[in-house]
Amino acid sequence: MLADLLGVTLSPASVEALLKRTSTMLEAPYVQILEALDQSPVRGADETSWPRAGDSGWLSVSTSEQAALFQIAARRDREAAIALLGEQPTGTIVSDRYAVYLFIDDTQRQLCFAHVLRDFTAVAERDGAPGRLGRQLRDTLTGAFKILNQPGRDPSDLTALRADLADLRERLHNLLEQGSRCRDPKTRRFTAGLLEHEQALWTFTTTEGVPATNNAAERALRHAVLWRKQSYGTQTDHGDRLVERLLTIRETCRLQGHRMHEYLTTAITAGLHGQPIPAPTPP
């Protein structure tokens, strides 16, 4: 493209050198976004697979209203989750039920309603009593979604929200207790496990600003998933850092309504002239 439009020819080695230089310049903004997220009262967390030098790796994301940060790790484990969120994260973390997040206290967690609904739907597809229980669980949670999505609902009025959900919450609790006594071991383990962390299902009814789902983090991963399909992942540690930083800058700019190209142009120009690189997040 550069040769056809501008008469400029760049070798692959030159492109690689430019990428490394850009990655180095974006290190400071990346750290600034990480620090801003650590102070956020609500964060979402999610992950997806990421090919890395022929092996299976993982790409994780942490999101807030105005920033997002990506991280590539070899394993989808607690160590990677701690690196992303901190060993003792503050605020509330919205996530799925994956065990790597169990180091976070239930009082600081919100289990994604959408993920739980998928689990209930899977149980509903089983035969016999487990299937009947699953359909009751699914229908109860669907009723909660209808209340959440009522037109004109004030999301800051948590008192009204708790009152409207009270009956469904009690019904869900009774169904989970029923499932924990189920003869089917798979259904019994699932419902007993969810019952153990039931408090984390309802954090959005007690803490303002906490969503019931982790949709924001899932949306943040969509562009990364498309890039993964086109690029086949990364091959080196340098490639990991470049992908982390570019995805982080892109999603943070999108959340703030800024153009990524404009920010990169400003940041790289500042870096080339030895000037401070502007922060990608509000002061």
Buried (B, 14 or more C-beta within 10 A) or exposed (E): EEEEEEEEEEEEEEEEEEBBEBBBBBEBBBEBBBEBBBEBEBBBBBBBEBBBEEEEBBBBBBBBEBBBBBBBBBEBEEEBBBEBBBEEBEBBBBBBBEEBBEEBEBEBBBBBBBBBBEBBBEBBEBEEBBBEBBBBBBBBBEBBBEEBEEEEEEEEEBEEBEEBBEEBBEBBBEBBEBBBEBEBEEBBEBBBEBBEBBEBBBBBBEBEEBBBBBBBBBBBBEEBEEBBEEEEBBEEEBBBBBBBBBBBBBBBBBBBEEEBEEBBEBBBEBBEEEEEBEEBBEE
